[in-house]
Amino acid sequence: MNRLRITLFSLIALTYLPATALAEDYQAKLFSVDNHPVRYQVTLQFEAPSEAFRQNASSTVLDSRPEKEISRGGAMLRSLVMPGWGESYLGYHKTARYFFWTDMAIWAAVIGLESYSQWKENQFIAYAATHAGAQMSGKSDEFYADIGNYINTEAYNEAKLRERNYDAVYTSSSYYWAWDSNDSRYDYDDMRITSRSAHNKMYFFLGAAALNRLISFVDTGKKVRDIMSAQKAPQLGMRVLPDYQDGASSIQLVLSAGF
């Protein structure tokens, strides 16, 4: 056992001594120039943050922070009027473009659906006048639907009399119609349903436009809060500057703090 311990200690010593000698040799080379020792010193220095540092710190919060004082209410009101306007006012231009183009796409869909609905309505009105002899001007949607459900005015009135719905009976000649065939009536009703379906889908996109404004409104309020918090928080920074004075190399650790 004693021989084993002596052997282990010998191996450790043989391994440690060359490593120690190598480290000392490397240290001597690192901290000397032309075999002359060089002294290093670390200096702590505090300074006010430079303008470049302030701009760099601001860039982590905003795309570009406005120079003027911001208004929380004004920014949020802008987002209600036009999604993205509030974000652009605060300097978040990328986010502003997202909300703006989303709103443009929604309104393009609204205009497209309403235009298509109106085109189909003009189409089925003209079709009913040609194939059923109906006077469509100034009539309600209920009348448009009745034309599509009954072959003529007589068939419609008989159905309402059987139901004892006397107020729904058409007695004026201006509400007369008679389809030339059931196929024409089916074609008319398809056009009418297509028109009304496009019109109803428009309300979905109007809801999406309102939701887009609400999201932009909330997002703007959050960003205003973040900006105000960042303006109140201290700005900290650190730089390491090498220097050489009186034959000795020195390192200056410069800390910046702004409030």
HUHURA-V23317 format. One record per pair of residues at least 24 apart in sequence whose C-alpha atoms are under 6 Angstrom apart, sorted by the first residue. I is the first residue (numbers start at 1). J is the second residue. If there is no record, write none. Layout:
i=<I	I>
j=<J	J>
This chain:
i=<38	39	40	40	41	42	42	43	43	44	44	45	46	46	46	47	48	48	49	49	49	63	63	64	65	76	76	79	79	80	80	83	83	86	87	110	113	113	114	117	117	117	120	121	124	124	131	131	132	132	132	133	134	148	148	151	152	152	153	234	234>
j=<248	248	249	250	250	251	252	252	253	253	254	254	254	255	256	256	256	257	256	257	258	91	92	91	91	217	220	216	217	213	217	213	216	220	220	202	198	202	199	195	198	199	195	195	188	191	179	180	177	178	179	177	177	185	189	179	177	178	177	258	259>
